[in-house]
Amino acid sequence: MPCEFFTLQDFMTYTKGITYILMLVSLCAITGFWLFLTERDTDEPHHHSK
């Protein structure tokens, strides 16, 4: 389905919406990846504690 833009405002609104969606998806992905990485550290005892 091709997008038709009649004005610059239509184009800017469309691209801004896409940008916000990509930012939200990226934030969720980075948060999930960070939790995945830090989850492994809590299972092992820390080597620095005596």
N, C-alpha and C positions, 0 to 999 in steps of 0.2 A: 504494500500500500504506500504509494509515494506521498510525501508531505508537501502540501502547497502552502507557500507563505505569500501573503498579499502585501504585507508591510514589514518594515524592519522590526517593529514592535512584536509582531507575531513570531518572527525568527528569534529574537532575543528572549522572549518568554519561553519558547520551546527549548532553546539551548540552555537556559538557566534551569529549567526543570530537569533536564537530563543531567546537568552538572550536579544538582542537589541529590538526585538519585544515586549517581556514581559515588559521591562523597559519603552517603549513608552506607552503601554497600561496602566501600573501602574501610570505613570505620568499624563496621561489624566484623569484617574479615580480619583486620589487624588485631582487634580485641580478642577474637577467638584464637588467632594464632599465638598471641602473647600468653593467653591462659593455657594453651596447649604446651608451650615451651616451659612455663613456670610450674606447671603441674608435676613434671618429672622431678624437679628439684626438691619438692616437699616430701617425696617418698624416701629419699636417702638421708641418713644423718649427716650433719655438716661436719666437715673435717677440721674446722677451726675451733670447735668447742672442745673443752678439756673435761 
